[in-house]
Amino acid sequence: MSFRALVLSQAADRKVSGAVETLPVDKLPAGDVTVAVEYSTLNYKDAPAITGKAPVVRQFPMVPGIDFAGAVHASENTSYREGDRVLLNGHPEQRLPNTLNVNFVGNIGAQLLQNVPEIAASTGSACHEGAICLSPVLEAMGVAPELGRGAVRLSVGRYTNDEEVDRAAEVLAVRAKS
C-alpha cells in the first residue's frame, strides 16, 4: 500500500524543495491510529516550511499538511474503530503540545460537550468559544461550516495524567457516536 504526499527535502546548500511523491506506508510515522485521508490542506503555517524562509522544519524529509479528513483505516486505540470518520484541525505534529482541536463529524461541539459534563473543554477556536457557527480561525484554515460546527478544543495542564486523557477520549468518542 502507498500514499501520495508533498515531500519537502533540503539540499546540502540548505535550499528547500518540494515535490509530490508516492511513498510506501512504512514511511508513515509511528502511531496507534492510521487514517485514510480523503482531503488535506496546507495553510500559512506551512508556507515557511515550503519556502525555506523560516527554520520551522526539524528534520527532512518532511510531509507538510495541517488539516485532514478521512476514515480510520486501522487502529490500536479502542476509542477509534475502522471506518470511523475523523477530522483534525491544525498541524498533526507542529502544534502546541497541550492543545488539540478536532471535529466530531455529524455533531455540534457545544451539544456534545453538554452531554459530557465530566470533561472541561471548549468549542471552536479560542477566539470564538461558545458560538454554534464556524469560527473565523477555522474558516481561514479551510474547514467547511458543516464540519467545523463539530469542533472541540481540548487542553491538558501540568497535572493532567494519561488516565484522564484516555478517559476523556473514550467518553467523547462514545458520546459523539450516540
Buried (B, 14 or more C-beta within 10 A) or exposed (E): EEBEBBBBEBEEEEEBEBEEBEBEEEEEEEEEBBBBBEEBEBBEBBEBBBEBEEEBBEEBBBBBBBBBBBBBBEBEBEBBEEEBBBBBBBBBEBBEEEEBBBBBBEBBBBBBBEBBEEBEBBBBBEEBEEBEEBBEBBBEBBBBEEBBBBBBBBBBEEEEEEEEEEEBBEBBBEBBEE
